[in-house]
Amino acid sequence: MTFEADSAPPESAQVTVGTDGVAQVFTWEDDARIEVRNLGGEVVIEANAAGLRTLAGHPLTLAKDGVPDGSHLHLEDSNGLADGSVGLVLERSEEEG
């Protein structure tokens, strides 16, 4: 990502999670807004630009070399998602299915 010479990169918050001795760092941009709604037959993930960049980074973190199978991140309305959102779990699985 590039920034204009007179602008600063977006502010962010980081959370480090350890699984089987492997540290994973998940980053949220300060202005990120992510909402997850269950509409019965489909799930809608609605986010602003910062939220989409934040959400895109989480699976990439789980996909890094050395991250153990079963590593996951829980996102809830009190933890990373907008109020009223249904929970979302991102999980690495090497099973073929």
Beta strands, then each sheet from edge to edge (+ up, - down):
strand 1: 12-19
strand 2: 22-29
strand 3: 34-38
strand 4: 43-47
strand 5: 72-75
strand 6: 88-91
sheet 1: 1+ 2-
sheet 2: 3+ 4-
sheet 3: 5+ 6-
end
